[in-house]
Amino acid sequence: ETGSEDIDILPNGLAFISSGLKYPGLKSFAPEKPGEIFLMDLNEDNPRAVELRISRGFDLASFSPHGISTYID
């Protein structure tokens, strides 16, 4: 709805998407809304971005993700 900032696609077709970047001088379409991380399974016929729940105790109010990357061990 407010656009994504970055995406990282794993070899298995799962995509992680960061959204909600707030940066001085950059227009924010939802300034009151915290940042989010979405998951999309690109193997599905009609892939949908699903918001991932972030653990309790995390400061969501100031969450403004800039980029995303994954590490596979």
MMTF fields as JSON, N, C-alpha, C and O atoms, coordinates in Angstrom:
{
  "mmtfVersion": "1.0.0",
  "mmtfProducer": "UNKNOWN",
  "numBonds": 291,
  "numAtoms": 292,
  "numGroups": 73,
  "numChains": 1,
  "numModels": 1,
  "chainsPerModel": [1],
  "groupsPerChain": [73],
  "chainIdList": ["A"],
  "bondAtomList": [4, 2, 8, 6, 12, 10, 16, 14, 20, 18, 24, 22, 28, 26, 32, 30, 36, 34, 40, 38, 44, 42, 48, 46, 52, 50, 56, 54, 60, 58, 64, 62, 68, 66, 72, 70, 76, 74, 80, 78, 84, 82, 88, 86, 92, 90, 96, 94, 100, 98, 104, 102, 108, 106, 112, 110, 116, 114, 120, 118, 124, 122, 128, 126, 132, 130, 136, 134, 140, 138, 144, 142, 148, 146, 152, 150, 156, 154, 160, 158, 164, 162, 168, 166, 172, 170, 176, 174, 180, 178, 184, 182, 188, 186, 192, 190, 196, 194, 200, 198, 204, 202, 208, 206, 212, 210, 216, 214, 220, 218, 224, 222, 228, 226, 232, 230, 236, 234, 240, 238, 244, 242, 248, 246, 252, 250, 256, 254, 260, 258, 264, 262, 268, 266, 272, 270, 276, 274, 280, 278, 284, 282, 288, 286],
  "bondOrderList": [1, 1, 1, 1, 1, 1, 1, 1, 1, 1, 1, 1, 1, 1, 1, 1, 1, 1, 1, 1, 1, 1, 1, 1, 1, 1, 1, 1, 1, 1, 1, 1, 1, 1, 1, 1, 1, 1, 1, 1, 1, 1, 1, 1, 1, 1, 1, 1, 1, 1, 1, 1, 1, 1, 1, 1, 1, 1, 1, 1, 1, 1, 1, 1, 1, 1, 1, 1, 1, 1, 1, 1],
  "groupList": [{"groupName": "GLU", "atomNameList": ["N", "CA", "C", "O"], "elementList": ["N", "C", "C", "O"], "formalChargeList": [0, 0, 0, 0], "bondAtomList": [1, 0, 2, 1, 3, 2], "bondOrderList": [1, 1, 2], "singleLetterCode": "E", "chemCompType": "L-PEPTIDE LINKING"}, {"groupName": "THR", "atomNameList": ["N", "CA", "C", "O"], "elementList": ["N", "C", "C", "O"], "formalChargeList": [0, 0, 0, 0], "bondAtomList": [1, 0, 2, 1, 3, 2], "bondOrderList": [1, 1, 2], "singleLetterCode": "T", "chemCompType": "L-PEPTIDE LINKING"}, {"groupName": "GLY", "atomNameList": ["N", "CA", "C", "O"], "elementList": ["N", "C", "C", "O"], "formalChargeList": [0, 0, 0, 0], "bondAtomList": [1, 0, 2, 1, 3, 2], "bondOrderList": [1, 1, 2], "singleLetterCode": "G", "chemCompType": "PEPTIDE LINKING"}, {"groupName": "SER", "atomNameList": ["N", "CA", "C", "O"], "elementList": ["N", "C", "C", "O"], "formalChargeList": [0, 0, 0, 0], "bondAtomList": [1, 0, 2, 1, 3, 2], "bondOrderList": [1, 1, 2], "singleLetterCode": "S", "chemCompType": "L-PEPTIDE LINKING"}, {"groupName": "ASP", "atomNameList": ["N", "CA", "C", "O"], "elementList": ["N", "C", "C", "O"], "formalChargeList": [0, 0, 0, 0], "bondAtomList": [1, 0, 2, 1, 3, 2], "bondOrderList": [1, 1, 2], "singleLetterCode": "D", "chemCompType": "L-PEPTIDE LINKING"}, {"groupName": "ILE", "atomNameList": ["N", "CA", "C", "O"], "elementList": ["N", "C", "C", "O"], "formalChargeList": [0, 0, 0, 0], "bondAtomList": [1, 0, 2, 1, 3, 2], "bondOrderList": [1, 1, 2], "singleLetterCode": "I", "chemCompType": "L-PEPTIDE LINKING"}, {"groupName": "LEU", "atomNameList": ["N", "CA", "C", "O"], "elementList": ["N", "C", "C", "O"], "formalChargeList": [0, 0, 0, 0], "bondAtomList": [1, 0, 2, 1, 3, 2], "bondOrderList": [1, 1, 2], "singleLetterCode": "L", "chemCompType": "L-PEPTIDE LINKING"}, {"groupName": "PRO", "atomNameList": ["N", "CA", "C", "O"], "elementList": ["N", "C", "C", "O"], "formalChargeList": [0, 0, 0, 0], "bondAtomList": [1, 0, 2, 1, 3, 2], "bondOrderList": [1, 1, 2], "singleLetterCode": "P", "chemCompType": "L-PEPTIDE LINKING"}, {"groupName": "ASN", "atomNameList": ["N", "CA", "C", "O"], "elementList": ["N", "C", "C", "O"], "formalChargeList": [0, 0, 0, 0], "bondAtomList": [1, 0, 2, 1, 3, 2], "bondOrderList": [1, 1, 2], "singleLetterCode": "N", "chemCompType": "L-PEPTIDE LINKING"}, {"groupName": "ALA", "atomNameList": ["N", "CA", "C", "O"], "elementList": ["N", "C", "C", "O"], "formalChargeList": [0, 0, 0, 0], "bondAtomList": [1, 0, 2, 1, 3, 2], "bondOrderList": [1, 1, 2], "singleLetterCode": "A", "chemCompType": "L-PEPTIDE LINKING"}, {"groupName": "PHE", "atomNameList": ["N", "CA", "C", "O"], "elementList": ["N", "C", "C", "O"], "formalChargeList": [0, 0, 0, 0], "bondAtomList": [1, 0, 2, 1, 3, 2], "bondOrderList": [1, 1, 2], "singleLetterCode": "F", "chemCompType": "L-PEPTIDE LINKING"}, {"groupName": "LYS", "atomNameList": ["N", "CA", "C", "O"], "elementList": ["N", "C", "C", "O"], "formalChargeList": [0, 0, 0, 0], "bondAtomList": [1, 0, 2, 1, 3, 2], "bondOrderList": [1, 1, 2], "singleLetterCode": "K", "chemCompType": "L-PEPTIDE LINKING"}, {"groupName": "TYR", "atomNameList": ["N", "CA", "C", "O"], "elementList": ["N", "C", "C", "O"], "formalChargeList": [0, 0, 0, 0], "bondAtomList": [1, 0, 2, 1, 3, 2], "bondOrderList": [1, 1, 2], "singleLetterCode": "Y", "chemCompType": "L-PEPTIDE LINKING"}, {"groupName": "MET", "atomNameList": ["N", "CA", "C", "O"], "elementList": ["N", "C", "C", "O"], "formalChargeList": [0, 0, 0, 0], "bondAtomList": [1, 0, 2, 1, 3, 2], "bondOrderList": [1, 1, 2], "singleLetterCode": "M", "chemCompType": "L-PEPTIDE LINKING"}, {"groupName": "ARG", "atomNameList": ["N", "CA", "C", "O"], "elementList": ["N", "C", "C", "O"], "formalChargeList": [0, 0, 0, 0], "bondAtomList": [1, 0, 2, 1, 3, 2], "bondOrderList": [1, 1, 2], "singleLetterCode": "R", "chemCompType": "L-PEPTIDE LINKING"}, {"groupName": "VAL", "atomNameList": ["N", "CA", "C", "O"], "elementList": ["N", "C", "C", "O"], "formalChargeList": [0, 0, 0, 0], "bondAtomList": [1, 0, 2, 1, 3, 2], "bondOrderList": [1, 1, 2], "singleLetterCode": "V", "chemCompType": "L-PEPTIDE LINKING"}, {"groupName": "HIS", "atomNameList": ["N", "CA", "C", "O"], "elementList": ["N", "C", "C", "O"], "formalChargeList": [0, 0, 0, 0], "bondAtomList": [1, 0, 2, 1, 3, 2], "bondOrderList": [1, 1, 2], "singleLetterCode": "H", "chemCompType": "L-PEPTIDE LINKING"}],
  "groupTypeList": [0, 1, 2, 3, 0, 4, 5, 4, 5, 6, 7, 8, 2, 6, 9, 10, 5, 3, 3, 2, 6, 11, 12, 7, 2, 6, 11, 3, 10, 9, 7, 0, 11, 7, 2, 0, 5, 10, 6, 13, 4, 6, 8, 0, 4, 8, 7, 14, 9, 15, 0, 6, 14, 5, 3, 14, 2, 10, 4, 6, 9, 3, 10, 3, 7, 16, 2, 5, 3, 1, 12, 5, 4],
  "groupIdList": [1, 2, 3, 4, 5, 6, 7, 8, 9, 10, 11, 12, 13, 14, 15, 16, 17, 18, 19, 20, 21, 22, 23, 24, 25, 26, 27, 28, 29, 30, 31, 32, 33, 34, 35, 36, 37, 38, 39, 40, 41, 42, 43, 44, 45, 46, 47, 48, 49, 50, 51, 52, 53, 54, 55, 56, 57, 58, 59, 60, 61, 62, 63, 64, 65, 66, 67, 68, 69, 70, 71, 72, 73],
  "secStructList": [7, 7, 7, 3, 3, 3, 3, 3, 3, 7, 6, 6, 1, 3, 3, 3, 3, 3, 3, 7, 7, 7, 7, 6, 6, 1, 7, 7, 1, 7, 6, 6, 1, 7, 7, 3, 3, 3, 3, 3, 3, 6, 6, 1, 1, 1, 7, 7, 7, 3, 3, 7, 7, 7, 7, 6, 6, 1, 7, 4, 4, 4, 7, 7, 7, 7, 7, 7, 7, 7, 7, 7, 7],
  "xCoordList": [0.813, 0.0, 0.854, 0.548, 1.933, 2.785, 4.122, 4.995, 4.289, 5.498, 6.55, 6.568, 7.414, 8.485, 9.797, 9.959, 10.734, 12.035, 13.064, 13.919, 12.985, 13.958, 13.345, 12.336, 13.965, 13.492, 14.708, 15.701, 14.616, 15.659, 14.96, 14.097, 15.332, 14.682, 15.639, 16.77, 15.165, 15.955, 15.901, 14.986, 16.863, 16.865, 15.594, 15.237, 14.898, 13.688, 12.436, 11.34, 12.574, 11.437, 10.742, 9.765, 11.212, 10.637, 11.276, 12.494, 10.44, 10.923, 10.602, 9.474, 11.601, 11.409, 11.442, 12.335, 10.465, 10.295, 10.257, 9.493, 11.086, 11.036, 10.203, 10.212, 9.486, 8.61, 8.543, 8.703, 8.309, 8.095, 9.289, 9.389, 10.203, 11.365, 10.919, 10.153, 11.418, 11.196, 12.57, 13.406, 12.786, 14.087, 13.881, 13.008, 14.658, 14.486, 14.542, 15.46, 13.568, 13.508, 12.817, 12.57, 12.496, 11.817, 10.342, 10.008, 9.466, 8.033, 7.61, 7.96, 6.855, 6.322, 4.815, 4.117, 4.315, 2.897, 2.086, 0.866, 2.748, 2.081, 3.016, 3.554, 3.226, 4.215, 3.933, 4.855, 2.678, 2.31, 2.434, 2.331, 2.653, 2.695, 4.135, 5.014, 4.394, 5.76, 6.145, 5.289, 7.44, 7.929, 7.45, 6.986, 7.569, 7.09, 8.032, 8.774, 7.977, 8.657, 7.578, 6.757, 7.583, 6.607, 7.308, 8.502, 6.556, 7.038, 6.13, 4.907, 6.737, 5.961, 6.555, 7.766, 5.697, 6.136, 5.916, 4.785, 6.991, 6.888, 6.588, 6.418, 6.521, 6.156, 4.642, 4.174, 3.884, 2.42, 1.906, 2.554, 0.728, 0.124, -0.196, 0.013, -0.698, -1.032, -0.339, -0.976, 0.955, 1.689, 1.122, 0.75, 1.068, 0.602, 1.644, 2.252, 1.842, 2.742, 1.995, 0.909, 2.586, 1.986, 2.899, 4.098, 2.331, 3.128, 3.607, 2.827, 4.89, 5.447, 5.284, 5.473, 4.934, 4.822, 6.214, 7.067, 6.437, 7.733, 7.623, 6.625, 8.649, 8.658, 8.332, 8.623, 7.722, 7.455, 8.767, 9.807, 8.703, 9.899, 10.685, 11.621, 10.318, 10.983, 10.35, 9.128, 11.136, 10.627, 10.031, 10.691, 8.777, 8.11, 7.895, 7.924, 7.68, 7.379, 8.498, 8.235, 9.729, 10.846, 11.404, 12.455, 10.71, 11.183, 11.019, 9.9, 12.132, 12.148, 13.182, 14.289, 12.816, 13.813, 14.337, 13.578, 15.661, 16.317, 17.163, 18.281, 16.611, 17.285, 16.92, 16.331, 17.276, 17.076, 18.016, 18.268, 18.528, 19.354, 19.186, 18.781, 19.493, 19.349, 20.693, 21.564, 20.842, 22.047, 21.608, 20.785, 22.132, 21.818, 23.032, 24.128, 22.827, 23.923, 23.85, 24.686],
  "yCoordList": [-1.205, 0.0, 1.265, 2.227, 1.258, 2.445, 2.228, 3.095, 1.088, 0.828, 0.08, 0.13, -0.606, -1.344, -0.59, 0.218, -0.883, -0.235, -1.168, -0.728, -2.464, -3.413, -4.813, -5.055, -5.723, -7.104, -8.024, -7.694, -9.179, -10.2, -11.524, -11.953, -12.166, -13.415, -14.578, -14.582, -15.566, -16.746, -17.728, -17.655, -18.642, -19.631, -20.481, -20.98, -20.656, -21.479, -20.711, -21.271, -19.44, -18.666, -17.826, -17.148, -17.846, -16.979, -15.6, -15.475, -14.573, -13.201, -12.444, -12.485, -11.754, -10.885, -9.444, -9.056, -8.66, -7.296, -6.337, -6.539, -5.293, -4.27, -3.092, -2.76, -2.472, -1.369, -0.389, -0.775, 0.86, 1.848, 2.72, 3.255, 2.881, 3.737, 5.177, 5.738, 5.754, 7.184, 7.829, 7.461, 8.782, 9.409, 10.906, 11.297, 11.762, 13.213, 13.612, 13.228, 14.373, 14.838, 13.884, 14.235, 12.663, 11.667, 11.632, 11.459, 11.792, 11.784, 10.423, 9.383, 10.446, 9.218, 9.194, 10.162, 8.082, 7.97, 7.608, 7.77, 7.122, 6.763, 7.086, 6.17, 8.373, 8.762, 8.226, 8.076, 7.94, 7.455, 5.941, 5.41, 5.246, 3.783, 3.286, 3.769, 2.32, 1.799, 0.975, 0.576, 0.725, -0.098, -1.532, -1.951, -2.275, -3.659, -4.522, -4.031, -5.827, -6.826, -7.782, -8.268, -8.046, -8.938, -10.173, -10.143, -11.25, -12.483, -12.809, -12.717, -13.193, -13.569, -14.864, -14.967, -15.841, -17.108, -17.025, -17.116, -16.854, -16.675, -17.973, -17.968, -19.095, -20.378, -20.535, -21.412, -19.706, -19.789, -19.229, -18.394, -19.705, -19.212, -17.723, -16.982, -17.295, -15.888, -15.411, -15.322, -15.104, -14.719, -13.455, -12.499, -13.484, -12.329, -12.012, -12.915, -10.745, -10.327, -10.434, -9.876, -11.155, -11.355, -10.698, -10.977, -9.825, -9.144, -10.134, -10.936, -10.07, -10.914, -10.215, -9.003, -10.983, -10.437, -10.271, -11.146, -9.155, -8.87, -9.125, -8.771, -9.734, -10.153, -9.025, -7.856, -9.406, -8.439, -7.884, -8.539, -6.673, -6.047, -5.273, -4.549, -5.416, -4.693, -3.312, -3.195, -2.279, -0.912, -0.664, -0.127, -1.067, -0.902, 0.557, 0.905, 1.41, 2.82, 3.486, 4.369, 3.072, 3.697, 2.809, 3.115, 1.718, 0.794, 1.417, 1.683, 1.647, 2.272, 1.535, 2.034, 0.329, -0.503, 0.111, 0.579, 0.091, 0.58, -0.568, -0.801, -1.276, -2.431, -3.696, -3.646, -4.829, -6.118, -7.098, -7.018, -8.022, -9.092, -10.322, -10.223, -11.466, -12.719, -13.433, -13.198, -14.302, -15.103, -16.559, -16.922, -17.386, -18.797, -19.553, -19.428, -20.335, -21.101, -22.542, -23.355],
  "zCoordList": [0.0, 0.0, 0.0, -0.704, 0.799, 0.852, 0.155, 0.206, -0.491, -1.256, -0.458, 0.772, -1.166, -0.502, -0.679, -1.594, 0.232, 0.171, -0.451, -1.221, -0.118, -0.643, -0.631, 0.031, -1.37, -1.435, -1.529, -2.179, -0.873, -0.972, -1.256, -0.491, -2.353, -2.768, -2.523, -3.008, -1.759, -1.456, -2.627, -3.446, -2.717, -3.807, -3.857, -4.924, -2.716, -2.694, -3.116, -3.092, -3.5, -3.981, -2.932, -3.249, -1.679, -0.655, -0.765, -0.888, -0.719, -0.827, 0.453, 0.943, 0.99, 2.147, 1.654, 0.9, 2.085, 1.586, 2.772, 3.715, 2.719, 3.763, 3.261, 2.076, 4.194, 3.833, 5.002, 6.16, 4.689, 5.74, 6.044, 7.148, 5.094, 5.323, 5.543, 4.761, 6.624, 6.891, 6.958, 7.783, 6.089, 5.961, 5.764, 4.989, 6.442, 6.27, 4.803, 4.079, 4.381, 3.001, 2.048, 0.894, 2.516, 1.688, 2.069, 3.241, 1.096, 1.381, 1.923, 1.366, 3.016, 3.596, 3.342, 3.641, 2.788, 2.493, 3.728, 3.737, 4.768, 6.027, 7.183, 7.805, 7.491, 8.492, 9.896, 10.697, 10.195, 11.524, 11.659, 12.765, 10.556, 10.556, 10.684, 9.971, 11.589, 11.707, 10.485, 9.696, 10.339, 9.242, 9.377, 10.438, 8.291, 8.272, 7.437, 6.586, 7.71, 6.895, 6.387, 7.166, 5.099, 4.482, 3.931, 3.632, 3.803, 3.19, 2.018, 2.124, 0.891, -0.288, -0.842, -1.036, -1.092, -1.681, -3.188, -3.667, -3.918, -5.37, -6.104, -7.323, -5.374, -5.983, -6.117, -6.843, -5.433, -5.488, -6.81, -7.44, -7.219, -8.464, -8.38, -9.34, -7.239, -7.01, -5.737, -4.687, -5.812, -4.608, -3.967, -4.648, -2.628, -1.849, -0.788, -0.212, -0.538, 0.536, 1.858, 2.014, 2.812, 4.129, 5.159, 5.199, 5.992, 7.009, 8.06, 8.574, 8.373, 9.423, 10.77, 10.876, 11.788, 13.137, 13.714, 13.563, 14.368, 14.972, 16.473, 17.101, 17.033, 18.439, 19.402, 19.146, 20.515, 21.587, 22.105, 22.036, 22.621, 23.156, 22.109, 22.446, 20.859, 19.773, 19.667, 19.758, 19.478, 19.385, 17.994, 17.104, 17.832, 16.53, 16.158, 14.977, 17.145, 16.86, 16.06, 15.245, 16.285, 15.574, 14.453, 13.889, 14.132, 13.099, 11.722, 11.282, 11.048, 9.727, 8.874, 8.67, 8.369, 7.694, 6.4, 5.551, 6.284, 5.079, 4.545, 5.002, 3.574, 3.009, 3.763, 4.842, 3.182, 3.814, 3.134, 1.931, 3.933, 3.368, 4.235, 5.394, 3.684, 4.402, 4.439, 3.601, 5.419, 5.553, 5.605, 6.445, 4.736, 4.716, 5.224, 4.679, 6.268, 6.867, 6.417, 6.811]
}
